[in-house]
Amino acid sequence: MQSVTLKIDDNIKDKFMWLIGHFSRNEVEILESNQYKSDDEYLKSIKGMDQSILEASNEPKENYVTIDKLDW
């Protein structure tokens, strides 16, 4: 499931909440701000991720692959 942070104008909040209310809870769930983790917090919460990022940042440039060479 994806997490998205939205800033909603007070003028449309009621309409937006009405719309969200038409989805089941397993389709859309409103998270409290204390339940949401930023991308940085999420990555840091994964065991070993800090070390992996440090190792990748020390990788020689010759080992890097440019975006045009990636197999999407």
Backbone atoms as SQL, in Angstrom:
CREATE TABLE atoms (id INTEGER PRIMARY KEY, chain TEXT, resi INTEGER, resn TEXT, atom TEXT, x REAL, y REAL, z REAL);
INSERT INTO atoms VALUES
  (1, 'A', 1, 'MET', 'N', 0.851, -1.174, 0.000),
  (2, 'A', 1, 'MET', 'CA', 0.000, 0.000, 0.000),
  (3, 'A', 1, 'MET', 'C', 0.894, 1.233, 0.000),
  (4, 'A', 2, 'GLN', 'N', 0.536, 2.231, -0.748),
  (5, 'A', 2, 'GLN', 'CA', 1.272, 3.485, -0.843),
  (6, 'A', 2, 'GLN', 'C', 0.835, 4.438, 0.260),
  (7, 'A', 3, 'SER', 'N', 1.745, 5.304, 0.696),
  (8, 'A', 3, 'SER', 'CA', 1.401, 6.375, 1.625),
  (9, 'A', 3, 'SER', 'C', 1.622, 7.702, 0.920),
  (10, 'A', 4, 'VAL', 'N', 0.652, 8.593, 1.052),
  (11, 'A', 4, 'VAL', 'CA', 0.711, 9.901, 0.415),
  (12, 'A', 4, 'VAL', 'C', 0.371, 10.945, 1.466),
  (13, 'A', 5, 'THR', 'N', 1.147, 12.015, 1.486),
  (14, 'A', 5, 'THR', 'CA', 0.847, 13.123, 2.396),
  (15, 'A', 5, 'THR', 'C', 0.169, 14.224, 1.587),
  (16, 'A', 6, 'LEU', 'N', -0.967, 14.682, 2.052),
  (17, 'A', 6, 'LEU', 'CA', -1.721, 15.727, 1.362),
  (18, 'A', 6, 'LEU', 'C', -1.920, 16.920, 2.278),
  (19, 'A', 7, 'LYS', 'N', -1.938, 18.083, 1.693),
  (20, 'A', 7, 'LYS', 'CA', -2.317, 19.291, 2.408),
  (21, 'A', 7, 'LYS', 'C', -3.640, 19.729, 1.792),
  (22, 'A', 8, 'ILE', 'N', -4.690, 19.729, 2.610),
  (23, 'A', 8, 'ILE', 'CA', -6.044, 19.982, 2.109),
  (24, 'A', 8, 'ILE', 'C', -6.562, 21.299, 2.665),
  (25, 'A', 9, 'ASP', 'N', -7.034, 22.131, 1.789),
  (26, 'A', 9, 'ASP', 'CA', -7.583, 23.417, 2.204),
  (27, 'A', 9, 'ASP', 'C', -8.820, 23.186, 3.067),
  (28, 'A', 10, 'ASP', 'N', -8.975, 23.984, 4.093),
  (29, 'A', 10, 'ASP', 'CA', -10.119, 23.850, 5.000),
  (30, 'A', 10, 'ASP', 'C', -11.452, 23.950, 4.259),
  (31, 'A', 11, 'ASN', 'N', -11.480, 24.692, 3.156),
  (32, 'A', 11, 'ASN', 'CA', -12.733, 24.877, 2.407),
  (33, 'A', 11, 'ASN', 'C', -13.237, 23.588, 1.763),
  (34, 'A', 12, 'ILE', 'N', -12.354, 22.645, 1.487),
  (35, 'A', 12, 'ILE', 'CA', -12.791, 21.403, 0.837),
  (36, 'A', 12, 'ILE', 'C', -12.610, 20.178, 1.731),
  (37, 'A', 13, 'LYS', 'N', -12.178, 20.363, 2.954),
  (38, 'A', 13, 'LYS', 'CA', -11.901, 19.230, 3.834),
  (39, 'A', 13, 'LYS', 'C', -13.120, 18.317, 3.978),
  (40, 'A', 14, 'ASP', 'N', -14.290, 18.882, 4.224),
  (41, 'A', 14, 'ASP', 'CA', -15.496, 18.065, 4.399),
  (42, 'A', 14, 'ASP', 'C', -15.806, 17.246, 3.147),
  (43, 'A', 15, 'LYS', 'N', -15.682, 17.859, 1.981),
  (44, 'A', 15, 'LYS', 'CA', -15.940, 17.152, 0.730),
  (45, 'A', 15, 'LYS', 'C', -14.913, 16.044, 0.516),
  (46, 'A', 16, 'PHE', 'N', -13.664, 16.342, 0.830),
  (47, 'A', 16, 'PHE', 'CA', -12.605, 15.350, 0.668),
  (48, 'A', 16, 'PHE', 'C', -12.832, 14.170, 1.606),
  (49, 'A', 17, 'MET', 'N', -13.177, 14.438, 2.843),
  (50, 'A', 17, 'MET', 'CA', -13.434, 13.371, 3.808),
  (51, 'A', 17, 'MET', 'C', -14.645, 12.547, 3.390),
  (52, 'A', 18, 'TRP', 'N', -15.660, 13.198, 2.814),
  (53, 'A', 18, 'TRP', 'CA', -16.823, 12.484, 2.294),
  (54, 'A', 18, 'TRP', 'C', -16.387, 11.507, 1.199),
  (55, 'A', 19, 'LEU', 'N', -15.535, 11.989, 0.283),
  (56, 'A', 19, 'LEU', 'CA', -15.041, 11.146, -0.801),
  (57, 'A', 19, 'LEU', 'C', -14.245, 9.958, -0.251),
  (58, 'A', 20, 'ILE', 'N', -13.346, 10.201, 0.651),
  (59, 'A', 20, 'ILE', 'CA', -12.524, 9.143, 1.244),
  (60, 'A', 20, 'ILE', 'C', -13.411, 8.124, 1.964),
  (61, 'A', 21, 'GLY', 'N', -14.481, 8.592, 2.554),
  (62, 'A', 21, 'GLY', 'CA', -15.397, 7.713, 3.271),
  (63, 'A', 21, 'GLY', 'C', -16.089, 6.681, 2.389),
  (64, 'A', 22, 'HIS', 'N', -16.037, 6.858, 1.082),
  (65, 'A', 22, 'HIS', 'CA', -16.670, 5.914, 0.161),
  (66, 'A', 22, 'HIS', 'C', -15.777, 4.739, -0.211),
  (67, 'A', 23, 'PHE', 'N', -14.570, 4.713, 0.325),
  (68, 'A', 23, 'PHE', 'CA', -13.657, 3.589, 0.102),
  (69, 'A', 23, 'PHE', 'C', -13.643, 2.724, 1.351),
  (70, 'A', 24, 'SER', 'N', -13.400, 1.429, 1.152),
  (71, 'A', 24, 'SER', 'CA', -13.305, 0.553, 2.320),
  (72, 'A', 24, 'SER', 'C', -11.975, 0.817, 3.030),
  (73, 'A', 25, 'ARG', 'N', -11.892, 0.383, 4.260),
  (74, 'A', 25, 'ARG', 'CA', -10.693, 0.643, 5.054),
  (75, 'A', 25, 'ARG', 'C', -9.455, -0.074, 4.523),
  (76, 'A', 26, 'ASN', 'N', -9.667, -1.193, 3.824),
  (77, 'A', 26, 'ASN', 'CA', -8.500, -1.868, 3.256),
  (78, 'A', 26, 'ASN', 'C', -8.061, -1.227, 1.940),
  (79, 'A', 27, 'GLU', 'N', -8.858, -0.281, 1.421),
  (80, 'A', 27, 'GLU', 'CA', -8.479, 0.460, 0.216),
  (81, 'A', 27, 'GLU', 'C', -7.802, 1.777, 0.565),
  (82, 'A', 28, 'VAL', 'N', -8.362, 2.504, 1.519),
  (83, 'A', 28, 'VAL', 'CA', -7.832, 3.807, 1.929),
  (84, 'A', 28, 'VAL', 'C', -7.944, 3.912, 3.437),
  (85, 'A', 29, 'GLU', 'N', -6.862, 4.293, 4.061),
  (86, 'A', 29, 'GLU', 'CA', -6.858, 4.467, 5.515),
  (87, 'A', 29, 'GLU', 'C', -6.229, 5.805, 5.837),
  (88, 'A', 30, 'ILE', 'N', -6.860, 6.562, 6.685),
  (89, 'A', 30, 'ILE', 'CA', -6.317, 7.842, 7.111),
  (90, 'A', 30, 'ILE', 'C', -5.382, 7.590, 8.285),
  (91, 'A', 31, 'LEU', 'N', -4.133, 7.974, 8.121),
  (92, 'A', 31, 'LEU', 'CA', -3.136, 7.784, 9.162),
  (93, 'A', 31, 'LEU', 'C', -2.982, 9.069, 9.958),
  (94, 'A', 32, 'GLU', 'N', -2.821, 8.930, 11.223),
  (95, 'A', 32, 'GLU', 'CA', -2.500, 10.094, 12.045),
  (96, 'A', 32, 'GLU', 'C', -1.069, 10.502, 11.720),
  (97, 'A', 33, 'SER', 'N', -0.737, 11.755, 11.906),
  (98, 'A', 33, 'SER', 'CA', 0.606, 12.221, 11.546),
  (99, 'A', 33, 'SER', 'C', 1.694, 11.479, 12.310),
  (100, 'A', 34, 'ASN', 'N', 1.386, 10.963, 13.510),
  (101, 'A', 34, 'ASN', 'CA', 2.400, 10.230, 14.259),
  (102, 'A', 34, 'ASN', 'C', 2.569, 8.802, 13.739),
  (103, 'A', 35, 'GLN', 'N', 1.669, 8.327, 12.852),
  (104, 'A', 35, 'GLN', 'CA', 1.790, 6.997, 12.257),
  (105, 'A', 35, 'GLN', 'C', 2.618, 7.034, 10.976),
  (106, 'A', 36, 'TYR', 'N', 2.742, 8.203, 10.387),
  (107, 'A', 36, 'TYR', 'CA', 3.403, 8.349, 9.106),
  (108, 'A', 36, 'TYR', 'C', 4.899, 8.510, 9.301),
  (109, 'A', 37, 'LYS', 'N', 5.682, 7.847, 8.477),
  (110, 'A', 37, 'LYS', 'CA', 7.131, 8.001, 8.496),
  (111, 'A', 37, 'LYS', 'C', 7.564, 8.626, 7.180),
  (112, 'A', 38, 'SER', 'N', 8.478, 9.580, 7.270),
  (113, 'A', 38, 'SER', 'CA', 9.047, 10.131, 6.044),
  (114, 'A', 38, 'SER', 'C', 9.879, 9.039, 5.381),
  (115, 'A', 39, 'ASP', 'N', 10.236, 9.250, 4.129),
  (116, 'A', 39, 'ASP', 'CA', 11.063, 8.265, 3.432),
  (117, 'A', 39, 'ASP', 'C', 12.356, 8.015, 4.194),
  (118, 'A', 40, 'ASP', 'N', 12.957, 9.087, 4.696),
  (119, 'A', 40, 'ASP', 'CA', 14.208, 8.971, 5.444),
  (120, 'A', 40, 'ASP', 'C', 14.016, 8.146, 6.718),
  (121, 'A', 41, 'GLU', 'N', 12.955, 8.430, 7.469),
  (122, 'A', 41, 'GLU', 'CA', 12.676, 7.675, 8.693),
  (123, 'A', 41, 'GLU', 'C', 12.422, 6.202, 8.383),
  (124, 'A', 42, 'TYR', 'N', 11.678, 5.964, 7.306),
  (125, 'A', 42, 'TYR', 'CA', 11.370, 4.585, 6.921),
  (126, 'A', 42, 'TYR', 'C', 12.646, 3.819, 6.587),
  (127, 'A', 43, 'LEU', 'N', 13.498, 4.409, 5.770),
  (128, 'A', 43, 'LEU', 'CA', 14.735, 3.730, 5.392),
  (129, 'A', 43, 'LEU', 'C', 15.626, 3.469, 6.604),
  (130, 'A', 44, 'LYS', 'N', 15.694, 4.437, 7.498),
  (131, 'A', 44, 'LYS', 'CA', 16.514, 4.257, 8.698),
  (132, 'A', 44, 'LYS', 'C', 15.940, 3.196, 9.633),
  (133, 'A', 45, 'SER', 'N', 14.647, 2.903, 9.519),
  (134, 'A', 45, 'SER', 'CA', 14.030, 1.902, 10.393),
  (135, 'A', 45, 'SER', 'C', 14.320, 0.468, 9.939),
  (136, 'A', 46, 'ILE', 'N', 14.833, 0.315, 8.726),
  (137, 'A', 46, 'ILE', 'CA', 15.152, -1.015, 8.202),
  (138, 'A', 46, 'ILE', 'C', 16.542, -1.408, 8.686),
  (139, 'A', 47, 'LYS', 'N', 16.618, -2.548, 9.332),
  (140, 'A', 47, 'LYS', 'CA', 17.877, -3.018, 9.902),
  (141, 'A', 47, 'LYS', 'C', 18.947, -3.125, 8.807),
  (142, 'A', 48, 'GLY', 'N', 20.088, -2.509, 9.053),
  (143, 'A', 48, 'GLY', 'CA', 21.209, -2.577, 8.130),
  (144, 'A', 48, 'GLY', 'C', 21.179, -1.576, 6.995),
  (145, 'A', 49, 'MET', 'N', 20.099, -0.815, 6.877),
  (146, 'A', 49, 'MET', 'CA', 19.982, 0.119, 5.764),
  (147, 'A', 49, 'MET', 'C', 21.014, 1.242, 5.859),
  (148, 'A', 50, 'ASP', 'N', 21.250, 1.783, 7.063),
  (149, 'A', 50, 'ASP', 'CA', 22.256, 2.841, 7.219),
  (150, 'A', 50, 'ASP', 'C', 23.601, 2.375, 6.684),
  (151, 'A', 51, 'GLN', 'N', 24.002, 1.170, 7.080),
  (152, 'A', 51, 'GLN', 'CA', 25.290, 0.627, 6.636),
  (153, 'A', 51, 'GLN', 'C', 25.305, 0.428, 5.123),
  (154, 'A', 52, 'SER', 'N', 24.208, -0.063, 4.583),
  (155, 'A', 52, 'SER', 'CA', 24.112, -0.285, 3.146),
  (156, 'A', 52, 'SER', 'C', 24.252, 1.022, 2.375),
  (157, 'A', 53, 'ILE', 'N', 23.633, 2.071, 2.867),
  (158, 'A', 53, 'ILE', 'CA', 23.717, 3.382, 2.211),
  (159, 'A', 53, 'ILE', 'C', 25.145, 3.903, 2.284),
  (160, 'A', 54, 'LEU', 'N', 25.780, 3.755, 3.442),
  (161, 'A', 54, 'LEU', 'CA', 27.173, 4.194, 3.577),
  (162, 'A', 54, 'LEU', 'C', 28.082, 3.440, 2.614),
  (163, 'A', 55, 'GLU', 'N', 27.893, 2.132, 2.523),
  (164, 'A', 55, 'GLU', 'CA', 28.706, 1.330, 1.610),
  (165, 'A', 55, 'GLU', 'C', 28.482, 1.747, 0.159),
  (166, 'A', 56, 'ALA', 'N', 27.242, 2.005, -0.202),
  (167, 'A', 56, 'ALA', 'CA', 26.925, 2.417, -1.572),
  (168, 'A', 56, 'ALA', 'C', 27.531, 3.780, -1.883),
  (169, 'A', 57, 'SER', 'N', 27.557, 4.672, -0.897),
  (170, 'A', 57, 'SER', 'CA', 28.114, 6.006, -1.138),
  (171, 'A', 57, 'SER', 'C', 29.625, 5.964, -1.324),
  (172, 'A', 58, 'ASN', 'N', 30.272, 4.897, -0.852),
  (173, 'A', 58, 'ASN', 'CA', 31.719, 4.751, -1.018),
  (174, 'A', 58, 'ASN', 'C', 32.092, 3.915, -2.242),
  (175, 'A', 59, 'GLU', 'N', 31.105, 3.502, -2.985),
  (176, 'A', 59, 'GLU', 'CA', 31.319, 2.685, -4.184),
  (177, 'A', 59, 'GLU', 'C', 32.028, 3.529, -5.252),
  (178, 'A', 60, 'PRO', 'N', 33.011, 2.979, -5.943),
  (179, 'A', 60, 'PRO', 'CA', 33.689, 3.742, -7.003),
  (180, 'A', 60, 'PRO', 'C', 32.723, 4.101, -8.134),
  (181, 'A', 61, 'LYS', 'N', 32.903, 5.274, -8.707),
  (182, 'A', 61, 'LYS', 'CA', 32.009, 5.747, -9.768),
  (183, 'A', 61, 'LYS', 'C', 31.976, 4.806, -10.965),
  (184, 'A', 62, 'GLU', 'N', 33.059, 4.067, -11.189),
  (185, 'A', 62, 'GLU', 'CA', 33.098, 3.125, -12.317),
  (186, 'A', 62, 'GLU', 'C', 32.048, 2.025, -12.170),
  (187, 'A', 63, 'ASN', 'N', 31.602, 1.758, -10.952),
  (188, 'A', 63, 'ASN', 'CA', 30.604, 0.708, -10.716),
  (189, 'A', 63, 'ASN', 'C', 29.170, 1.199, -10.871),
  (190, 'A', 64, 'TYR', 'N', 28.997, 2.495, -11.037),
  (191, 'A', 64, 'TYR', 'CA', 27.656, 3.045, -11.155),
  (192, 'A', 64, 'TYR', 'C', 27.079, 2.753, -12.535),
  (193, 'A', 65, 'VAL', 'N', 25.769, 2.684, -12.614),
  (194, 'A', 65, 'VAL', 'CA', 25.066, 2.484, -13.877),
  (195, 'A', 65, 'VAL', 'C', 24.217, 3.724, -14.118),
  (196, 'A', 66, 'THR', 'N', 24.303, 4.284, -15.309),
  (197, 'A', 66, 'THR', 'CA', 23.499, 5.465, -15.622),
  (198, 'A', 66, 'THR', 'C', 22.052, 5.060, -15.838),
  (199, 'A', 67, 'ILE', 'N', 21.160, 6.008, -15.680),
  (200, 'A', 67, 'ILE', 'CA', 19.728, 5.734, -15.748),
  (201, 'A', 67, 'ILE', 'C', 19.311, 5.146, -17.100),
  (202, 'A', 68, 'ASP', 'N', 19.982, 5.547, -18.162),
  (203, 'A', 68, 'ASP', 'CA', 19.637, 5.022, -19.491),
  (204, 'A', 68, 'ASP', 'C', 20.022, 3.549, -19.656),
  (205, 'A', 69, 'LYS', 'N', 20.857, 3.028, -18.752),
  (206, 'A', 69, 'LYS', 'CA', 21.276, 1.625, -18.826),
  (207, 'A', 69, 'LYS', 'C', 20.456, 0.729, -17.913),
  (208, 'A', 70, 'LEU', 'N', 19.577, 1.312, -17.104),
  (209, 'A', 70, 'LEU', 'CA', 18.767, 0.510, -16.189),
  (210, 'A', 70, 'LEU', 'C', 17.676, -0.236, -16.956),
  (211, 'A', 71, 'ASP', 'N', 17.406, -1.445, -16.530),
  (212, 'A', 71, 'ASP', 'CA', 16.357, -2.257, -17.139),
  (213, 'A', 71, 'ASP', 'C', 15.077, -2.086, -16.334),
  (214, 'A', 72, 'TRP', 'N', 14.197, -1.225, -16.803),
  (215, 'A', 72, 'TRP', 'CA', 12.938, -0.957, -16.093),
  (216, 'A', 72, 'TRP', 'C', 11.953, -1.946, -16.581);
